[in-house]
Amino acid sequence: MPALLPETTAPVAAGLPESALKGLGTRPFGVYVHVPFCATRCGYCDFNTYTAGELDSATSPQSWLEGLKLELEHAARVLGAPPAADTVFVGGGTPSLLGADGLRSVLDAVRDSFGLAPGAEVTTESNPESTSPEFFAGIRDAGFTRVSLGMQSAAQHVLKILDRVHTPGRPVAAAAEARAAGFEHVNLDVIYGTPGERVEDLRASLDAVLAAGVDHVSAYALIVEEGTALARRVRRGELPAPDDDVLAADYELIDSVLAPAGLRWYEVSNWASSEEARCRHNIGYWRGGDWWGAGPGAHSHVGGVRWWNVKHPARYASLLAAGDSPEAGREVLTEADQQLERVMLELRLSEGLSLDALDADGVREARVAAAEGLLEASTLDTSGRAVLTDRGRLLADGVVRRLVP
């Protein structure tokens, strides 16, 4: 789930205020499940993940799954009459380490507590090296409808810098296996701007993406996060920090390759071949929907209340086994917070943001931004929406700051 505002500490409470539950079910509702396990740690990753050597023998996928089931049951009680999940997203970490049977158990637990709405989108992230034709057949039979594969690059030296262990050709092969198993919707993740990545390396990655025939691509600029192995290497001078001008040129190259191939941007970092191929779960985030995040460190949002779980899997499982909530803290969003988040997230979408979300100063700034070529001037007048131009996508964060000072 996207990071929005800094976390704040607050007293932990087991329930939700009536104001948050009002309207539950009239907004999109999703379930996010966080799998905290990884076989190895990628040098750029600052997600809440753990390798086997970082956990004691009592902490296992089975103890995590038992805790997950208890949390989902707790969630159903807190929400009262919870709506059926429109979307489910299993992320991590490396969910594919659970195997097809483990992921089936995860989805069964969601069904037991919430149920699935007709036509629900059910996604799992997977690392290419921990998948197989049998794996994809198994999760398709279990009810998953979408797969997201972590490709990152098709260049071996770039994968090495990122500490990725799969071979350059494995993501394309995995995508083919997923499609053969009946998955219509397959995503490949790409990271650009890695130190040492050349233009020809990025082009090779994009060629591989197109050869895979997937209907969705997510492309993210490399961010050097504090506390990671990559950050330490950059600080020691072993690797250069990503260059903003290079990142901008890379982004333009990505769009120039994907768009003619029929993959159109619908969010600043995401491209899809059709509306049906778009990730509905993430759209729920961007449009301010409700979701329950289950698992260690997972974040949730319902009706303007956001909370997050304790991070360590052992602590998470022990709290739930004792009948306690795994919640670590929460914040109630003010109207100003919610307006900022709406502008920040909806402006990233290709449909843009309704000018109704802005005050008079914000509308004036939108018109100035349009005159500067950052917003589409035509949509401001014809549909009353602020839509980023190609140049505006490169400067989206700055545009947000201008619209909501």
C-alpha positions as CSV (number, residue, x, y, z in Angstrom):
1,M,0.0,0.0,0.0
2,P,1.3,3.5,-0.7
3,A,2.9,5.5,2.0
4,L,0.8,8.7,2.5
5,L,1.5,10.7,5.6
6,P,4.0,10.1,8.4
7,E,2.9,7.5,11.0
8,T,1.8,9.0,14.3
9,T,1.5,7.1,17.6
10,A,-1.9,7.0,19.3
11,P,-3.6,4.8,21.8
12,V,-4.5,1.4,20.4
13,A,-8.2,0.6,20.3
14,A,-9.8,-2.7,19.2
15,G,-12.8,-1.1,17.5
16,L,-13.6,1.7,15.0
17,P,-15.7,4.8,15.6
18,E,-19.2,4.8,14.2
19,S,-18.2,7.6,11.8
20,A,-15.7,5.3,10.1
21,L,-18.2,2.5,9.7
22,K,-20.8,4.7,8.2
23,G,-21.0,4.1,4.5
24,L,-19.0,0.8,4.8
25,G,-19.9,-1.2,1.7
26,T,-20.9,1.8,-0.4
27,R,-17.2,2.3,-1.1
28,P,-14.8,-0.2,-2.8
29,F,-13.6,-2.7,-0.1
30,G,-10.4,-4.7,-0.4
31,V,-8.3,-7.0,1.7
32,Y,-4.5,-6.8,1.7
33,V,-2.5,-9.7,3.1
34,H,1.2,-9.1,3.9
35,V,3.5,-12.1,3.7
36,P,6.7,-11.2,5.5
37,F,9.0,-14.0,4.3
38,C,11.8,-13.8,1.8
39,A,14.5,-16.3,0.8
40,T,17.0,-13.5,0.5
41,R,17.0,-9.8,1.1
42,C,17.3,-7.5,-1.9
43,G,19.7,-4.6,-1.3
44,Y,17.2,-1.8,-2.2
45,C,14.2,-3.2,-0.2
46,D,13.0,-1.6,3.0
47,F,9.7,-3.5,3.2
48,N,8.8,-5.4,6.4
49,T,10.4,-8.7,5.4
50,Y,12.5,-11.4,7.1
51,T,14.7,-14.2,5.9
52,A,14.8,-17.5,7.6
53,G,18.0,-16.6,9.4
54,E,16.4,-13.5,10.9
55,L,13.6,-15.5,12.6
56,D,13.6,-18.0,15.5
57,S,12.5,-21.5,15.0
58,A,9.0,-20.8,16.5
59,T,8.2,-18.2,13.8
60,S,7.1,-20.0,10.6
61,P,4.7,-19.6,7.8
62,Q,2.3,-21.8,9.7
63,S,2.4,-19.6,12.8
64,W,1.9,-16.6,10.6
65,L,-1.1,-18.2,8.8
66,E,-2.7,-19.1,12.2
67,G,-2.3,-15.5,13.2
68,L,-3.6,-14.3,9.9
69,K,-6.8,-16.3,10.3
70,L,-7.3,-14.9,13.8
71,E,-6.8,-11.4,12.5
72,L,-9.3,-11.8,9.7
73,E,-11.9,-13.2,12.2
74,H,-11.2,-10.1,14.4
75,A,-11.6,-7.9,11.4
76,A,-15.0,-9.3,10.6
77,R,-16.1,-8.7,14.2
78,V,-14.8,-5.1,14.2
79,L,-16.6,-4.3,10.9
80,G,-19.9,-5.8,12.1
81,A,-21.4,-6.9,8.8
82,P,-18.3,-6.7,6.6
83,P,-18.8,-6.3,2.9
84,A,-17.6,-9.0,0.6
85,A,-14.1,-8.2,-0.7
86,D,-14.1,-6.6,-4.2
87,T,-10.4,-7.2,-4.4
88,V,-7.7,-9.2,-2.5
89,F,-4.0,-8.5,-2.9
90,V,-1.4,-10.8,-1.4
91,G,1.9,-9.0,-1.2
92,G,5.2,-9.1,0.6
93,G,7.8,-10.2,1.0
94,T,7.5,-13.2,-1.3
95,P,4.1,-14.8,-1.3
96,S,5.1,-17.4,-3.8
97,L,7.3,-19.0,-1.1
98,L,4.1,-20.2,0.5
99,G,3.5,-22.4,-2.5
100,A,0.1,-22.9,-4.2
101,D,-1.3,-24.8,-1.2
102,G,-0.3,-22.0,1.2
103,L,-1.8,-19.3,-1.0
104,R,-5.0,-21.4,-1.2
105,S,-5.2,-21.4,2.6
106,V,-4.7,-17.6,2.6
107,L,-7.6,-17.1,0.1
108,D,-9.8,-19.6,2.0
109,A,-9.2,-17.5,5.2
110,V,-10.3,-14.4,3.4
111,R,-13.4,-16.2,2.0
112,D,-14.3,-17.5,5.5
113,S,-14.2,-14.0,7.1
114,F,-15.4,-11.7,4.3
115,G,-16.5,-13.7,1.3
116,L,-15.6,-12.6,-2.2
117,A,-17.8,-10.3,-4.3
118,P,-18.9,-11.6,-7.7
119,G,-16.1,-11.0,-10.2
120,A,-13.6,-10.2,-7.4
121,E,-10.0,-9.5,-8.4
122,V,-7.6,-11.7,-6.5
123,T,-3.9,-10.9,-7.0
124,T,-0.7,-12.4,-5.6
125,E,2.8,-11.1,-6.0
126,S,5.4,-13.7,-7.0
127,N,9.1,-13.9,-7.5
128,P,9.9,-15.6,-10.8
129,E,12.4,-18.0,-9.3
130,S,9.8,-19.5,-6.8
131,T,7.2,-20.2,-9.4
132,S,6.5,-23.1,-11.8
133,P,3.7,-24.3,-14.2
134,E,2.4,-26.4,-11.3
135,F,2.4,-23.3,-9.0
136,F,0.4,-21.2,-11.4
137,A,-2.1,-24.0,-12.1
138,G,-2.5,-24.5,-8.4
139,I,-3.2,-20.8,-7.5
140,R,-5.5,-20.4,-10.6
141,D,-7.5,-23.4,-9.3
142,A,-7.6,-21.8,-5.8
143,G,-9.3,-18.7,-7.2
144,F,-6.6,-16.2,-8.0
145,T,-7.3,-14.1,-11.0
146,R,-4.1,-12.0,-11.4
147,V,-0.4,-12.4,-10.9
148,S,2.3,-9.8,-10.4
149,L,5.8,-10.9,-11.1
150,G,8.9,-9.1,-9.9
151,M,11.1,-8.8,-13.0
152,Q,13.0,-5.5,-12.3
153,S,15.5,-5.9,-15.2
154,A,16.6,-8.2,-18.0
155,A,20.2,-7.2,-17.5
156,Q,22.3,-9.6,-15.4
157,H,24.6,-6.9,-14.0
158,V,21.6,-4.7,-13.0
159,L,20.0,-7.7,-11.2
160,K,23.2,-8.3,-9.4
161,I,23.3,-4.7,-8.1
162,L,19.7,-5.1,-6.9
163,D,20.6,-8.5,-5.3
164,R,17.9,-10.2,-7.4
165,V,18.6,-14.0,-7.7
166,H,16.5,-14.9,-10.7
167,T,18.1,-15.3,-14.2
168,P,17.3,-12.5,-16.7
169,G,15.0,-14.8,-18.8
170,R,13.0,-16.3,-16.0
171,P,10.4,-13.5,-15.6
172,V,9.4,-13.9,-19.3
173,A,9.2,-17.7,-18.9
174,A,7.1,-17.3,-15.7
175,A,4.7,-14.9,-17.4
176,A,4.2,-17.5,-20.2
177,E,3.5,-20.2,-17.6
178,A,1.0,-18.0,-15.9
179,R,-0.8,-17.3,-19.1
180,A,-0.8,-21.0,-20.0
181,A,-2.4,-21.7,-16.6
182,G,-5.3,-19.5,-17.6
183,F,-4.3,-16.1,-16.1
184,E,-5.6,-13.3,-18.4
185,H,-4.1,-10.6,-16.2
186,V,-0.3,-10.7,-15.6
187,N,1.9,-7.8,-14.5
188,L,5.6,-7.4,-14.7
189,D,7.4,-5.0,-12.3
190,V,10.3,-3.0,-13.7
191,I,12.8,-0.8,-11.7
192,Y,14.7,1.9,-13.6
193,G,17.6,4.1,-12.7
194,T,19.7,1.5,-11.0
195,P,23.4,2.5,-10.8
196,G,25.2,1.1,-13.8
197,E,22.0,0.6,-15.9
198,R,22.6,1.8,-19.4
199,V,19.9,3.0,-21.9
200,E,20.5,-0.3,-23.9
201,D,19.8,-2.3,-20.6
202,L,16.5,-0.5,-20.1
203,R,15.6,-1.1,-23.7
204,A,16.4,-4.8,-23.4
205,S,14.1,-5.0,-20.3
206,L,11.3,-3.3,-22.2
207,D,11.8,-5.6,-25.2
208,A,11.5,-8.5,-22.8
209,V,8.3,-7.1,-21.3
210,L,6.7,-6.8,-24.7
211,A,7.9,-10.3,-25.6
212,A,6.2,-11.7,-22.5
213,G,2.8,-10.5,-23.8
214,V,1.6,-9.2,-20.4
215,D,-1.3,-6.9,-20.1
216,H,0.0,-4.7,-17.3
217,V,3.4,-3.1,-16.4
218,S,4.5,-1.3,-13.3
219,A,7.7,0.8,-13.6
220,Y,9.2,2.4,-10.6
221,A,12.2,4.7,-10.3
222,L,14.8,3.3,-7.9
223,I,14.7,5.0,-4.5
224,V,17.6,4.6,-2.2
225,E,15.9,4.0,1.1
226,E,17.7,4.7,4.4
227,G,18.7,1.6,6.3
228,T,19.1,-0.6,3.2
229,A,22.3,-2.3,1.9
230,L,22.0,-0.2,-1.2
231,A,22.0,3.0,0.9
232,R,25.1,1.9,2.7
233,R,26.9,1.2,-0.7
234,V,25.9,4.7,-2.0
235,R,27.0,6.3,1.2
236,R,30.4,4.6,1.0
237,G,30.8,5.8,-2.6
238,E,30.7,2.3,-4.0
239,L,27.7,3.2,-6.2
240,P,26.4,6.6,-7.4
241,A,23.0,7.8,-6.3
242,P,20.3,7.7,-9.0
243,D,20.4,10.8,-11.2
244,D,17.1,12.8,-11.5
245,D,17.8,13.7,-15.2
246,V,18.5,10.1,-16.0
247,L,15.3,9.0,-14.2
248,A,13.2,11.5,-16.2
249,A,14.8,10.3,-19.5
250,D,14.2,6.7,-18.5
251,Y,10.5,7.3,-17.7
252,E,10.0,9.0,-21.1
253,L,11.7,6.1,-22.8
254,I,9.4,3.6,-21.0
255,D,6.3,5.4,-22.0
256,S,7.5,5.8,-25.6
257,V,7.9,2.1,-25.9
258,L,4.9,0.9,-24.0
259,A,2.2,3.2,-25.4
260,P,2.7,2.2,-29.1
261,A,2.5,-1.4,-28.0
262,G,-1.0,-0.8,-26.6
263,L,0.0,-0.4,-22.9
264,R,-1.3,3.0,-21.9
265,W,-0.6,4.8,-18.6
266,Y,-3.5,5.0,-16.2
267,E,-1.5,5.9,-13.1
268,V,1.9,7.6,-13.2
269,S,3.8,4.3,-12.6
270,N,1.4,1.9,-14.2
271,W,0.4,0.9,-17.7
272,A,-2.4,-1.5,-18.9
273,S,-3.6,-2.8,-22.2
274,S,-7.3,-2.2,-21.3
275,E,-9.5,-1.0,-18.5
276,E,-10.1,-4.6,-17.5
277,A,-6.3,-5.1,-17.1
278,R,-5.9,-2.2,-14.6
279,C,-5.2,-3.3,-11.0
280,R,-8.5,-2.7,-9.3
281,H,-7.0,-3.2,-5.8
282,N,-4.5,-0.4,-6.3
283,I,-7.2,1.9,-7.8
284,G,-9.1,1.4,-4.5
285,Y,-6.1,2.9,-2.7
286,W,-5.8,5.8,-5.2
287,R,-9.5,6.6,-5.0
288,G,-9.8,6.6,-1.2
289,G,-11.5,3.2,-0.8
290,D,-11.6,1.0,2.3
291,W,-9.3,-1.9,2.9
292,W,-8.2,-4.1,5.8
293,G,-4.5,-4.9,5.8
294,A,-3.8,-8.2,7.6
295,G,-0.4,-9.4,8.5
296,P,2.7,-8.0,10.3
297,G,3.2,-4.3,9.5
298,A,0.2,-4.1,7.3
299,H,-1.7,-0.8,7.0
300,S,-5.5,-0.5,6.9
301,H,-8.0,2.3,6.1
302,V,-11.7,2.5,6.8
303,G,-13.8,5.6,6.6
304,G,-11.0,8.1,7.3
305,V,-9.3,6.0,10.0
306,R,-5.9,4.5,9.2
307,W,-4.0,2.0,11.4
308,W,-1.0,-0.3,11.2
309,N,0.0,-3.6,12.8
310,V,3.1,-4.5,14.8
311,K,5.9,-5.4,12.5
312,H,7.6,-8.5,13.8
313,P,5.9,-11.8,12.9
314,A,6.5,-13.4,16.3
315,R,4.9,-10.4,18.1
316,Y,2.1,-10.4,15.6
317,A,1.3,-14.1,16.1
318,S,1.6,-14.0,19.9
319,L,-0.8,-11.0,20.3
320,L,-3.4,-12.7,18.2
321,A,-3.0,-16.1,19.9
322,A,-3.6,-14.3,23.2
323,G,-6.8,-12.8,21.9
324,D,-5.4,-9.3,21.5
325,S,-5.4,-6.9,18.5
326,P,-2.1,-6.7,16.6
327,E,-2.7,-3.0,16.0
328,A,0.3,-0.9,16.8
329,G,-1.1,2.6,16.3
330,R,-3.6,4.6,14.3
331,E,-4.6,8.1,13.2
332,V,-7.9,9.7,12.4
333,L,-7.6,11.8,9.2
334,T,-8.9,15.3,9.4
335,E,-10.8,16.9,6.5
336,A,-7.6,18.6,5.5
337,D,-5.7,15.3,5.6
338,Q,-8.3,13.6,3.4
339,Q,-8.3,16.5,0.9
340,L,-4.5,16.4,0.6
341,E,-4.6,12.6,0.1
342,R,-7.3,12.9,-2.5
343,V,-5.4,15.4,-4.5
344,M,-2.1,13.6,-4.1
345,L,-3.5,10.2,-5.2
346,E,-6.3,11.0,-7.8
347,L,-4.0,13.5,-9.6
348,R,-1.7,10.5,-10.4
349,L,-4.5,8.9,-12.4
350,S,-5.1,9.4,-16.1
351,E,-8.7,10.5,-15.4
352,G,-7.2,13.2,-13.2
353,L,-8.8,15.1,-10.4
354,S,-12.1,17.0,-10.3
355,L,-11.7,20.7,-9.7
356,D,-14.4,20.3,-7.0
357,A,-11.7,18.9,-4.8
358,L,-9.8,22.2,-4.8
359,D,-10.5,25.5,-3.1
360,A,-10.4,28.8,-5.1
361,D,-6.6,29.1,-4.7
362,G,-6.1,25.6,-5.9
363,V,-8.2,26.1,-9.0
364,R,-6.2,29.2,-9.8
365,E,-3.0,27.3,-9.4
366,A,-4.4,24.6,-11.6
367,R,-4.9,27.1,-14.4
368,V,-1.4,28.4,-13.9
369,A,0.0,24.9,-14.1
370,A,-2.0,24.3,-17.3
371,A,-0.5,27.5,-18.8
372,E,3.0,26.1,-17.9
373,G,2.2,22.8,-19.7
374,L,1.9,20.6,-16.6
375,L,-1.9,20.1,-16.8
376,E,-4.1,19.6,-19.8
377,A,-5.7,22.9,-20.5
378,S,-8.6,21.4,-22.5
379,T,-9.9,19.1,-19.7
380,L,-10.0,22.0,-17.2
381,D,-12.6,23.7,-19.3
382,T,-14.5,20.8,-20.9
383,S,-14.7,18.4,-18.0
384,G,-13.6,20.4,-15.0
385,R,-10.7,17.9,-14.3
386,A,-7.0,18.5,-13.7
387,V,-5.2,15.9,-15.8
388,L,-1.4,15.7,-15.9
389,T,0.4,16.2,-19.2
390,D,3.3,14.0,-20.2
391,R,5.6,16.7,-18.7
392,G,3.4,17.0,-15.6
393,R,3.8,13.3,-14.9
394,L,7.5,13.9,-14.3
395,L,6.7,16.7,-11.9
396,A,3.5,15.3,-10.3
397,D,4.7,15.8,-6.7
398,G,5.4,19.4,-7.3
399,V,2.0,19.9,-9.0
400,V,0.3,18.5,-5.9
401,R,2.2,20.9,-3.6
402,R,1.0,23.8,-5.7
403,L,-2.7,22.7,-5.7
404,V,-2.8,22.1,-2.0
405,P,-0.3,24.6,-0.4
